[in-house]
Amino acid sequence: MESDHIVRLVARTIASIIGGEERTDSPGGVVPSTNPARLGDVVADAFLGDAQTFVDACAAARAAQREWAQVPAPVRGRAIQQIGRLVEDNKEALARLVTREIGKPYAESLGEVQEIADTCSFFLGEGRRLYGQTVPSEMPDKQLFTFRMPVGVAAVITAGNFPVAVPSWYLVPALLCGNAVVWKPAEYAPATAAALTQLFLHGGLPDGVLNLVLADGEQTFAGLERALDEGLVDKVGFTGSSAVGSEIGALCGRHLQSPCLELGGKNPLVVMGDADLDLAVEGALFSGFGTAGQRCTSLGTVIVADEVHDEFVARFDRAAREARVGDPSEDVLYGPMIHERFAERFEEWLGLVRDHHTLHGSTATGRITADAPREGFVGDPAAGLYYHPTIGPNVSVA
């Protein structure tokens, strides 16, 4: 396939892909994926699978993995190279889809897609560096060698706030090293996942080496449990909440497996008395409100020295009020919340605000509406899940 091939990334209906074939039986139902910036815009209808779908995908991966592992690692590297080229050729289209499906500003989406290409560029050379070792023996007629071998079948479950970059960090090295993969993306970003899968498959992967499962969390966990019981999964990777990660860790532990867990968290920023306040505010603004704060690396708490506290708060308040918020296809700091579940979670946090708290950052709090407008909002706030930036100073820690 030529590297300038343009892949059709958006389909009206999407489904799991197992052994190279779409599974449109939808035992988990058909769920629309909507644009959070324009809730009336249905990106695609997703045919969801169930626990059996997940088990079937693991069985297909198991059947395909041995032959894929026998392909020389440098040749597997060329497949990764081709995937990277396809991603670069389709960069703008994939970024627009990310923006449309999860509401990430287009500039951020472009950067996220570039992460895939960069990951491919790094790992394509690793196919020639999967070195083993020669080890001295105490016996003159014996030679000792070590070889790097594929793990087998990897089950990868990812979140949707970084719907293509984070999956690529799992998929690319796993495939390069000769493993087969079953990937279960977030159910609120299925169209983006299907598009990324198509790019990988068009890169020349054999059927069954990469399988996509669209399913909800409950069915995924049940399928993973069954697949582990049946010996179909050798490694689990999960990016998501700490609560779910603890359950997956316990499940894998019962099978004497050590999963890769990238779990939730919030980061503090410490501003000392001699800090460059303009730089501190600049960092806090994007860290706190970029991607609408929906990142495990988002800023949650700013700890400010007494002598610069009031000045920092004033500057931070001004910067947040002046920031462009709204339509993610425009030049904005952030767009909508990714999905209703995240909007509901944010409103739960706002429920902790009491009368004695003084909030900063915008002309109102909560959802941006005609009754609670945001000055300088870009676009139509009523169309999507848009929320005011909120800064709560002088919060006591019990």
N, C-alpha and C positions, 0 to 999 in steps of 0.2 A: 504494500500500500504506500502511496506517495505521501511524503510528509506534509504536503500542502492540502491534504484532504480535509474538507469541512464536514463535520459530522452533524446531523440533525439532532439538536439537543433537547428540544421541547416536544413532547408528545401529549396528546389530549388525555390519554389513559396510560398508566404505567403499572407495572407489575413486577413481582419477584423474577429474577433470572437465575435459573438453576440448570447447570450443565449446558449452558448456552441457549436454553429455551425459556420463553416467558411463561409464567404460571398465572393464568387469568381466572382460576377457579374461585378465588377470593373467599376462602372460608372465614376470614376475619372481617369480611364486609368491604364495602367500597366507601372510601373517605375522601372528600375533596380537600385539596391543598390550596389555601387561599392566600392572596397577597396581603400581608398585614398593613401595607400602606394604602391599599384600596380593597377593602374587604369584599366588595362585589366582584372582584376579579379572581376567578378560579384558575389557578395555574395548571392543575391537572387533577384527574380523579385517580386515586391510588387503590389498586386491588390488594388488599392485605391478606397475608397468609396467616397460619396458625403454628402451633408447636410442631405439628407434623411437617409443615413446610420447612421449618428450620432443620429438623432432623434429616429430611430429604436432601437439603442443601449440603449438610455435613457429609452425608453418604456420597453425594456426587463429588465433593471435594476429595474425600478419601480415595475414590476410584481414580481420580485424575492426578493425584499428587505424586505417585511413584514415578510415572512417566515424565512428569515435569521436572522432578528432581534429577533425572538422568540426563536432562539437557545440560550441557556444559555451562558453568556459571557465566563465562564471558558472553555466551550466546543469550542467556537470560538477560544479561545486561543490555544487549542490543534491543530487546523487547522493551525494557524500561526506557531506553533512549528514544524509541519510536513513540512511546506513550507521552514522553515529555514534549516531543515535537508536535504531536497532535493537540496537546493542551495549549501550547503556544499559538498554534494556528487557529484555535477556537477560543482564545483567551477572552475576547470581548463578549462573545455570545454566552460563555459560561458565567462570566462576571455579571452580565445583565440578568441571567436566570437566578443567581444568588441574591441579587438585589430585589428581584421581583418576589422571590419565594420567602425570604426571611427579613427583608427590609433593611439590609445592611447598606450603608451608603456606597455608591458605585465605586468611588476611589478606594475604599476599604476592600470591596469585592475584587477589584483588579489586583490589589496586593495579595489577597488570599489565594487567588488563582496562580499568581506568580510563584507562590510557595510550592505548589505542586511541581511546576517546571524545575524550580531550583532543587527540590528533593530528588527528582529524577536525574538531574545533572550530577548531583553528588553521588548517588548510588550506582549509576551506570558503570562507573569506574571500580566500584567495590566488587564487581563480578570477577575482576582480575586480582583481587586482594583477599580472597577468602582463604588465607594462608592456614596451613596446619603447622606442625612442628616435627622436627626430628630430635629424638631424645637419646643421649648417650646411655649405653647399656653396660652393666658390669661384666657381661659375658662377651667374649670376642667374636662369637659366631651369631650374634643376635643384633638386629636393628629394631628400634622402636619408633613408631610414627603416630602422630595424631592427625585426624582429619576433622574438618568442620562439616557436619551433616545437618540437613534440614530437620526442623522439629516435627513437621508433619502437616496437620490441619490446624489453622488458626481461626478462631471465632472472634471477630472484631465488632464491637458495639460502640457507636459514637454518638455524641450530642450534635445539635443542629446549629449552635451559635457560630461554629466554624465548620460548615458542612462539607467543605472539600479539602482544606489544608490539613486539618487534624487527621482525617481518614488517610490521606496520602502518606502521612508519617508512619502509619501502620502498614498500609498496603504495599508500598514500594519496597521497603526492605524485606518484608515477609516473602513477597513474590520473587525478588532477586535471589534470595537464599534457597529457593526451591520448595517453598511451602505452598500449599493451596489455602485459599481464604474463603470464609463465609462472612460477609459484611452485612450487619444490620444497622442501618442509619436511623436517625431520629425520625419518628413517624410524621413530624410536622415539616420535614424537608425532603419528601420522597422524590420530587421531580429533579432536584439538584443531584441527589444520589444516583438516580437512574442515568442522568446525563454523564456523570463522572464514570460510572460503570461502563457505559457505551464507549467512552474514550479509551478506557483501559482495554476493553475487548477488541476494539478496532486496532489496537497496537500490536495484536498478534498473539494474545494469550490463547492457549488451547481451551476448548470447552471444559467447564468444571473447575478450572484452576482458580477463577474468581467467580463467586456466586453472591447474588444480591438477594436479601430477604427483607421484604416490607412487612412489618408486623408491629403490634403494640408491645409494650413492655412486659405485660403479664404472660402473653403467649411466647415471647422471646425467652423469658426466664424458664418457662416450662420446657421449651424446646431444647435449651442449653442443658438443662438438667438431664433430659432423656439422652441427648447426644453424648454427654459425659458418661452416663451409665452404660451406654452401648460402645464406649471406646472409640468414638468418632472424632473427638476433639483432643488435641494435644497441647494447645495454648490458647488462653483467653486474654484479649485486650479490651479494656473498657474505659471510656471517657464519659463522665457524667457526675451525678450527685454522690456525695459521701454515703448517704443512706443506702442507695442501690449498690454502690461499690462494696459496702460491707457485706451485703447479701451475696454478691458474686464471689467475693473473697472467701466467705465461709463455704460456699458450694464447691469452689475449686479446691479448697483445703481438704474437703472430704475425699477428693480424688487424688490427693497428693500432688496437686498442681499449684504452681506459683503464678498467679495472673499479673498482667501489667495493668495497674490501676492509676488513672489520672483523674483525680477527684476534685470536688468543688472547694472554693475558698475565696477570701477577700484579702486584699493587700493593704497594709498601712503605709502612710507616707509621713515621715518625720521632718518637720521644718524647724531648723535650729535658728537661734537668734541672729546669726551672721549670714543667713541664707540669702541668695538672690531671689527676692520675692516674685519678680516677674517670671523667672524661670520655674519657680515652684508652682505658681498658678498655672502656667502653661502645661506643666506635667500633670497637675491635678485635674485640669479640665478634661484632657483627652482620656487620662486613665480612669477618671470617675464616670464620664458620660459617653465616651466612645462606645460604639455598638450598643448604645442606650444602657450602658452599664451591665450588659449581659455576657460578661466574660469571667472566667475563674481568676483572671489576672486583673480584674477591675479594682479600682481604689474603693475601699469601703470606709476607711477612717483616716483623717488627717490629724496628726498629733503636732501641735504648734507651740513653740516656746512662748511664755507669757509676754515677753517684751515685743514680739511682732504679731501676736495673735490678732488683735483688732485690725491691724493694717492688712494682714493676710486675708482675713474674712471679708473685708471691704473689697479688696481687689478680686478675690475669688467670686464674690457675689456679682460684681460688675462684669467679669468675664463670662459668667454663666448667663447673665441676662442679655448680653450682647451676642452670644453665640447663635448661629443660624441653626434652627431645628426644623425638621419637616421632611418633605418629599425626598426619599433617599436617592432618587435619580439626579437631584441637584447637589450643589456644593454645600453640604450641611455637616454639622458636628455629629448629629445622630438622627436616625429616622424613627420608625415605630418600634414597639415591642415585637419580638419575633412571633409570638403566638398568644392567644388568650390566657393560657396557663401562666405565662410570665407576667402579663398584666395583672392578673389576679394576685399573684405572689407579691408584686410591688405594692398593690393596694393594701395587702395585709401588713406590710412594713409601715405604710403610711398610717395605718390604724394605731400604731404605737405613739403617734404624735399627740401631745397633750396641750392644753390651753396655755401653759406657761412656756412652751417652746416657741421660739421665733425662727421662722424658716426663711431662707434666702434662695436666690438663684433664678426666680422667675416672677411673673405677675400673678401666679396662682399656684396651687398644688393639685396633684392628681391628674386626671385625664384632661387633655386640652380640648375644650368645647367652646361653643358660642357663649355659654354662660361663664366659662372659666378660660378666657382667651390668653394666648401667649403673644406678646408683642413681637412683631417681626417674624411670625411663623411663615414658613415657606410651603405653600400649597393649601390643601383643604383639610383641616384637622378632623372634620367629621367623617372623612373617608376611611380613616385608619385608626390604629391603636397607638395614638400619640400621647405622651405624658410629659408634664413639666419637669425640668431639672430641679432637684431639691437638695438644698444644703441645710443641715441642722447643726448649728454651732452649740458649744457648751453642753455637750451631752455627758451626763454623769455615768460612770461605770461603777456598778455596785460590786 
